[in-house]
Amino acid sequence: MTASMTGRTAHQSGVPMNRTEQFLYYGGRILDRLEQGGLPLRARSLLFYERAVVPERHAAPDSAGGRIIGPVSEEQFRAFRWAANPNVVRDALARRGTGRRWVIAARRGEQMDAFCWLEADAADMFFLDMEYRLSVGTHYLARVWVCPDHRGHGIGRALLLAAESLAADVGTTSLLAACVPRNTAMRRLFAELGWTYQQRIDYRRVGPVVWFRLRPASGRSVHVWSHSAAARLLEARAADAVRN
Protein backbone atom coordinates (compact mmCIF):
# COMPACT_ATOMS: atom_id res chain seq x y z
CA MET A 1 0.00 0.00 0.00
CA THR A 2 1.17 3.52 -0.77
CA ALA A 3 -0.26 6.88 0.29
CA SER A 4 -0.42 9.87 -2.03
CA MET A 5 0.09 13.51 -1.04
CA THR A 6 -3.71 13.99 -1.06
CA GLY A 7 -4.19 11.40 1.65
CA ARG A 8 -5.84 8.89 -0.67
CA THR A 9 -4.64 5.32 -0.36
CA ALA A 10 -4.43 2.97 -3.33
CA HIS A 11 -5.47 -0.65 -3.60
CA GLN A 12 -2.96 -3.10 -5.00
CA SER A 13 -4.82 -2.66 -8.31
CA GLY A 14 -3.97 1.06 -8.27
CA VAL A 15 -7.57 2.26 -7.70
CA PRO A 16 -7.58 4.98 -4.99
CA MET A 17 -9.74 4.84 -1.86
CA ASN A 18 -11.37 7.81 -0.21
CA ARG A 19 -11.39 8.18 3.58
CA THR A 20 -14.63 6.25 4.06
CA GLU A 21 -13.35 3.38 1.94
CA GLN A 22 -10.06 3.41 3.87
CA PHE A 23 -11.94 3.16 7.17
CA LEU A 24 -14.10 0.28 5.93
CA TYR A 25 -11.16 -1.50 4.33
CA TYR A 26 -8.78 -1.34 7.29
CA GLY A 27 -11.59 -1.89 9.78
CA GLY A 28 -12.54 -4.99 7.83
CA ARG A 29 -8.95 -6.22 7.91
CA ILE A 30 -8.89 -5.89 11.71
CA LEU A 31 -12.20 -7.73 12.05
CA ASP A 32 -10.95 -10.44 9.70
CA ARG A 33 -7.90 -10.97 11.92
CA LEU A 34 -10.12 -11.25 15.00
CA GLU A 35 -12.35 -13.73 13.20
CA GLN A 36 -9.37 -15.81 12.15
CA GLY A 37 -8.40 -15.86 15.81
CA GLY A 38 -11.82 -17.25 16.76
CA LEU A 39 -13.51 -14.04 17.96
CA PRO A 40 -15.86 -12.68 15.27
CA LEU A 41 -17.45 -9.34 16.22
CA ARG A 42 -20.59 -7.93 14.60
CA ALA A 43 -22.80 -4.90 15.19
CA ARG A 44 -25.01 -4.51 12.15
CA SER A 45 -28.49 -3.41 11.13
CA LEU A 46 -30.58 -3.78 7.97
CA LEU A 47 -33.86 -2.27 6.81
CA PHE A 48 -36.03 -4.62 4.73
CA TYR A 49 -38.44 -3.60 1.97
CA GLU A 50 -40.91 -5.48 -0.23
CA ARG A 51 -42.51 -4.85 -3.59
CA ALA A 52 -45.42 -6.60 -5.30
CA VAL A 53 -44.51 -7.32 -8.93
CA VAL A 54 -47.22 -6.37 -11.42
CA PRO A 55 -46.70 -7.90 -14.91
CA GLU A 56 -48.71 -5.13 -16.59
CA ARG A 57 -46.45 -2.38 -15.24
CA HIS A 58 -44.41 -0.61 -17.91
CA ALA A 59 -41.05 -2.18 -18.64
CA ALA A 60 -37.86 -0.45 -17.54
CA PRO A 61 -36.16 1.95 -19.95
CA ASP A 62 -33.38 0.48 -22.08
CA SER A 63 -30.91 3.16 -21.13
CA ALA A 64 -30.10 5.76 -18.50
CA GLY A 65 -27.77 8.59 -19.45
CA GLY A 66 -26.45 6.65 -22.44
CA ARG A 67 -25.95 3.41 -20.52
CA ILE A 68 -27.51 0.10 -21.55
CA ILE A 69 -29.45 -1.43 -18.65
CA GLY A 70 -30.23 -5.13 -18.74
CA PRO A 71 -29.38 -8.68 -17.66
CA VAL A 72 -25.95 -10.03 -18.48
CA SER A 73 -24.28 -13.38 -17.94
CA GLU A 74 -21.87 -13.94 -15.08
CA GLU A 75 -19.09 -14.35 -17.62
CA GLN A 76 -19.86 -10.90 -19.03
CA PHE A 77 -19.99 -9.46 -15.53
CA ARG A 78 -16.52 -10.80 -14.80
CA ALA A 79 -15.15 -9.35 -18.04
CA PHE A 80 -16.52 -5.80 -17.67
CA ARG A 81 -14.21 -2.97 -16.62
CA TRP A 82 -15.12 -1.47 -13.23
CA ALA A 83 -13.53 1.90 -12.46
CA ALA A 84 -14.29 1.95 -8.72
CA ASN A 85 -13.18 -0.15 -5.75
CA PRO A 86 -12.45 -3.65 -7.18
CA ASN A 87 -13.38 -5.27 -3.86
CA VAL A 88 -17.03 -4.45 -4.61
CA VAL A 89 -17.08 -6.70 -7.68
CA ARG A 90 -15.03 -9.44 -6.02
CA ASP A 91 -17.36 -9.52 -3.02
CA ALA A 92 -20.43 -9.66 -5.26
CA LEU A 93 -19.03 -12.74 -6.99
CA ALA A 94 -17.74 -14.41 -3.84
CA ARG A 95 -20.83 -13.79 -1.70
CA ARG A 96 -23.68 -14.47 -4.10
CA GLY A 97 -26.40 -16.82 -2.93
CA THR A 98 -26.62 -20.53 -3.64
CA GLY A 99 -29.92 -20.26 -5.54
CA ARG A 100 -30.68 -19.27 -9.12
CA ARG A 101 -29.67 -15.68 -9.87
CA TRP A 102 -29.36 -13.03 -12.56
CA VAL A 103 -26.99 -10.10 -12.96
CA ILE A 104 -28.36 -6.73 -14.13
CA ALA A 105 -25.77 -4.19 -15.25
CA ALA A 106 -25.56 -0.63 -16.50
CA ARG A 107 -22.81 -0.48 -19.06
CA ARG A 108 -21.25 1.60 -21.81
CA GLY A 109 -19.57 -0.89 -24.10
CA GLU A 110 -17.27 -2.92 -21.86
CA GLN A 111 -17.33 -0.34 -19.04
CA MET A 112 -19.74 -1.22 -16.21
CA ASP A 113 -21.03 1.71 -14.15
CA ALA A 114 -23.55 -0.07 -11.91
CA PHE A 115 -25.02 -3.49 -11.16
CA CYS A 116 -27.40 -5.48 -9.00
CA TRP A 117 -28.34 -9.14 -8.55
CA LEU A 118 -31.67 -10.94 -8.42
CA GLU A 119 -31.58 -14.11 -6.32
CA ALA A 120 -34.20 -16.84 -6.26
CA ASP A 121 -34.58 -19.91 -4.01
CA ALA A 122 -32.32 -18.45 -1.31
CA ALA A 123 -31.25 -15.00 -0.13
CA ASP A 124 -27.60 -14.68 0.82
CA MET A 125 -27.59 -12.39 3.87
CA PHE A 126 -23.82 -12.42 4.41
CA PHE A 127 -24.16 -9.11 6.25
CA LEU A 128 -26.07 -11.05 8.92
CA ASP A 129 -23.92 -14.21 8.58
CA MET A 130 -26.77 -16.34 7.26
CA GLU A 131 -28.80 -17.45 4.27
CA TYR A 132 -32.53 -18.15 4.24
CA ARG A 133 -34.94 -19.81 1.82
CA LEU A 134 -37.25 -17.75 -0.35
CA SER A 135 -40.83 -18.72 -1.12
CA VAL A 136 -41.75 -19.70 -4.66
CA GLY A 137 -42.53 -16.51 -6.54
CA THR A 138 -40.18 -14.34 -4.46
CA HIS A 139 -36.83 -12.91 -5.53
CA TYR A 140 -34.29 -11.05 -3.44
CA LEU A 141 -32.74 -7.89 -4.90
CA ALA A 142 -29.12 -7.85 -3.74
CA ARG A 143 -25.92 -5.85 -4.11
CA VAL A 144 -27.26 -2.71 -5.73
CA TRP A 145 -24.12 -0.72 -6.45
CA VAL A 146 -23.51 2.38 -8.55
CA CYS A 147 -19.96 3.55 -9.22
CA PRO A 148 -19.44 6.65 -7.00
CA ASP A 149 -18.46 8.84 -9.96
CA HIS A 150 -21.83 8.15 -11.66
CA ARG A 151 -24.26 8.50 -8.77
CA GLY A 152 -27.06 11.06 -8.88
CA HIS A 153 -27.91 10.48 -12.56
CA GLY A 154 -30.82 8.05 -12.25
CA ILE A 155 -28.82 4.87 -12.82
CA GLY A 156 -29.92 3.29 -9.53
CA ARG A 157 -33.56 3.93 -10.42
CA ALA A 158 -33.05 2.34 -13.84
CA LEU A 159 -31.44 -0.71 -12.22
CA LEU A 160 -34.39 -1.24 -9.88
CA LEU A 161 -36.91 -0.81 -12.70
CA ALA A 162 -34.96 -3.26 -14.86
CA ALA A 163 -34.88 -5.76 -11.99
CA GLU A 164 -38.64 -5.48 -11.57
CA SER A 165 -39.17 -5.91 -15.32
CA LEU A 166 -36.98 -9.03 -15.40
CA ALA A 167 -38.71 -10.41 -12.30
CA ALA A 168 -42.12 -9.97 -13.98
CA ASP A 169 -40.85 -11.73 -17.14
CA VAL A 170 -39.89 -14.85 -15.15
CA GLY A 171 -43.14 -14.98 -13.16
CA THR A 172 -42.05 -13.38 -9.90
CA THR A 173 -44.87 -12.05 -7.70
CA SER A 174 -42.84 -10.38 -4.93
CA LEU A 175 -39.45 -8.70 -4.54
CA LEU A 176 -37.54 -8.27 -1.29
CA ALA A 177 -34.55 -6.01 -0.67
CA ALA A 178 -32.54 -4.54 2.20
CA CYS A 179 -30.18 -1.65 2.89
CA VAL A 180 -28.28 -0.28 5.85
CA PRO A 181 -30.03 2.52 7.80
CA ARG A 182 -27.43 5.13 6.82
CA ASN A 183 -28.11 4.61 3.09
CA THR A 184 -30.60 7.45 2.82
CA ALA A 185 -30.39 7.58 -1.00
CA MET A 186 -31.51 3.95 -1.29
CA ARG A 187 -34.26 4.41 1.26
CA ARG A 188 -35.54 7.44 -0.64
CA LEU A 189 -35.44 5.49 -3.92
CA PHE A 190 -37.43 2.61 -2.44
CA ALA A 191 -40.10 5.05 -1.29
CA GLU A 192 -40.25 6.80 -4.68
CA LEU A 193 -40.68 3.51 -6.54
CA GLY A 194 -43.45 2.21 -4.29
CA TRP A 195 -41.56 -0.29 -2.15
CA THR A 196 -43.07 -0.93 1.29
CA TYR A 197 -40.97 -0.82 4.44
CA GLN A 198 -41.19 -4.22 6.14
CA GLN A 199 -38.92 -4.40 9.17
CA ARG A 200 -35.56 -3.58 10.73
CA ILE A 201 -33.16 -6.27 11.90
CA ASP A 202 -30.42 -5.51 14.41
CA TYR A 203 -27.68 -8.13 14.70
CA ARG A 204 -24.98 -8.47 17.34
CA ARG A 205 -22.32 -11.15 17.66
CA VAL A 206 -19.41 -11.74 20.01
CA GLY A 207 -17.68 -15.01 19.23
CA PRO A 208 -20.28 -17.80 19.29
CA VAL A 209 -22.94 -15.66 21.01
CA VAL A 210 -25.45 -14.06 18.62
CA TRP A 211 -28.52 -11.89 19.11
CA PHE A 212 -31.15 -10.64 16.67
CA ARG A 213 -33.90 -8.10 17.14
CA LEU A 214 -36.58 -8.03 14.43
CA ARG A 215 -38.65 -4.86 14.55
CA PRO A 216 -41.59 -5.00 12.09
CA ALA A 217 -43.20 -1.87 10.68
CA SER A 218 -46.18 -2.62 12.91
CA GLY A 219 -46.36 -4.90 15.92
CA ARG A 220 -43.96 -5.91 18.64
CA SER A 221 -40.24 -6.56 18.33
CA VAL A 222 -38.98 -10.14 18.43
CA HIS A 223 -35.67 -11.19 19.97
CA VAL A 224 -33.94 -14.44 18.97
CA TRP A 225 -30.60 -15.97 19.89
CA SER A 226 -29.61 -18.07 16.90
CA HIS A 227 -29.17 -17.77 13.14
CA SER A 228 -31.60 -20.63 12.54
CA ALA A 229 -34.38 -18.92 14.50
CA ALA A 230 -33.80 -15.64 12.66
CA ALA A 231 -33.83 -17.45 9.31
CA ARG A 232 -37.16 -19.12 10.15
CA LEU A 233 -38.71 -15.76 10.97
CA LEU A 234 -37.42 -14.24 7.72
CA GLU A 235 -38.74 -17.19 5.73
CA ALA A 236 -42.16 -16.82 7.35
CA ARG A 237 -42.20 -13.08 6.64
CA ALA A 238 -41.27 -13.68 2.99
CA ALA A 239 -44.08 -16.23 2.68
CA ASP A 240 -46.54 -13.70 4.14
CA ALA A 241 -45.45 -11.13 1.57
CA VAL A 242 -46.33 -13.56 -1.24
CA ARG A 243 -49.73 -14.44 0.23
CA ASN A 244 -50.65 -10.80 0.75
N, C-alpha and C positions, 0 to 999 in steps of 0.2 A: 504494500500500500504506500502511496505517496500523497503528500498534501501540497496543493497549489498555494500561491500567494493570496488567493481569494478565500481561502479557508474551505474550499470544496475538496472532498476526498474522492479518489477514483477507485472503481472496482478494478479487478485484474483485467477485465475486458477493455478498460480505458474509459468507460462511461462514468461521468462524475455523479456524485451524490450530494444533494443539498443537506442542510443540517438535520431536518426531520428524518431523512433516509439514513443518515449517519447514526442517529440515535437508535432507530429501529434495528439497523444492521448490527451495530456493536452490542446493543442490548440483547438481541437475539443470540449473538455468539456467546454471551455470558450465560444466558438461560440454557443454551445447548450444552455448555460445559457442566452446568449443574445437573442437567438431566442425564448426561453420560455418567455422572457420579452417583446416580440413583436418587436425586432429589429434584424432580420436576416441580416447578412453581408456575401457577397460572392465576390470573385475575382478569377475567374477560367478560364482556357482555355483548349480546347481539339483540337486535330488534328484528322481528319476523313480520313479513307481509304476505298477503295472498291476493290472487287475482283470478276471477272467473274468466275462462277463455271462451269467447263468442266467435264461432266460425264465420258469421256474417260480417264481422267488423272489417273495416277496410284494411287491406294489406299494408305492410310497412313500405315506406319509400325505398327506391333502389339505391339512392345515394344521399349523402349528407355532406355538403361542402365539397363536392367533387370526389368523395370517397364511395367505393362500392361496398354496400352492406349486405352480407348474406352468409349462408353456411359454407364452410370449407372443410376439407378433410384434415385429419390430424397430421398427415404428411405435409400438406400445404402449410398448416400452422407452424410446424417445425421449421419450414424453409423460409418463412417471411422474415424480413428485416424488422427489428424492433429497436427504436432509437432511445428508449428509456432504460430504466434499471433492468438488466437481464435476469435478475433473480425472480422478477414477476412472472416471466414466461416459464422459467424452469420450475417454479413452484406450481404453476397451473398444470403442467404436465405431470409432475411427480405426485401431486395431491388430488388428482381427479378421482371421482367415485368409481366404484366397481361395476356399476350398472351401465346400461346403454347411454350414450351421450352424443351431443353434437357441438361443434365449435361454430360460433358466429363471429365474423371479423369485419372490421372496417379497414379497407385497404386502398392504397393507390399504387397500382402495379404490384410490385413485390414488397412494398413498404406497408407494414401493418401499424395503424394508429390506435386501434382499440379492439377489444374482444370480450366475449363472455361465453359461458358454457351452459347448455341445457342438459341436465342429468335426469334419467329415468331409472326406475327400479330401486335406487338407493341414493340418498343425499350424503355426500361426504362432508361432514362438519368437522374438519380437522382443527378448526379454531376452538372447538369444544372437545377435542380428542375423541370423537366418536363418529359413527355412521349409523343412519337409521333407514329403514325400509319406507318406500313411498307407495301409496295406494295406486292401483291401476287407474290411469287417467290423470295422474299428477306428475308434473315435472318440477325440478328444482333449478332455479336460475342462479348460477354460481359464477364467481370470479369476474364480475363486471369491472373492467379496467380500461381507462382511457389514458393514453400517453399524456403526461402533465403539460407538454407544450401545445396540446390540441384540445384542452378542456375549455368549456364555455362556448362551444360552437354547435351544440345540438347533437353531437355524435353519440353520447350516452343515451339520449332519447331514441335515436334511430336504432341503436342496438336493442333496446328493450322492445320497441315495436316490431323489429325483425324477429326477435325471440318469440313474441306472442304469435306472429304470423306463422312461423315454423311450427310452433306447438299446435296451432289450430289445424295445420295441414296434416299432422300425424295423429289427430284425434284426441289431443289433450283437452281435458275439461277444466283443469285448475293448475295455476302456477304458484309456487312458493319461492320466496327469496328472503335474504337477511342482509343486514349491514350493521356496522358498529355505530353506537349512538353519536359519536362525534362527526359522522359523515352526513353533515346537514344537506349537502348537495344531492346525495342519493335519496335521502328522506323526502326532500322537496320534490324530486322527480317522481318518486312513487306516488305521492299525493296528487301530482298534476296528471298522471296517467291513470288514475282511478284504482290504484292498489289499496287494499284495506289493511290497516295495522292490526296485527294478530296478537302478539305478545312479546315480552322482553324476557330474555334468559340471562341470568347472572351465573357465572361459573367460577369456582375457586378450587384450587388444588395445591396441596402441600405434600409431596411424596405420594404415598398411596391413598391419602385421605382426600376425597372429593366432595363437593357440595354444589347443588344446583338450586336456584330459585327461579321458578317459572311464574311470571306475572302477566296474566292475560289482560286483554284490553278491558274486559269486564269480568267481575268475579274475584274470588280470593286467590292469593298467591299460594303456590305449592312448593314445598321444599323436599328434595330427594337427595340421597346420599350415595348414588351409584350411577355409572354411565348407562347401565342396562335399564334402570328405572326411568331415567330421563329420556332414553330412546323410545321406550314404550309410550310415554306421554306424548312425545312428538309424533309418533306414528298414529296415535289415536286422534290427535289434533288435525293431522293431514287427512285422515279418513273423514273427519267431520266436515272439513272444507269441501271435499268432493260431494258429500251427501247434500250439503246446503247450497 
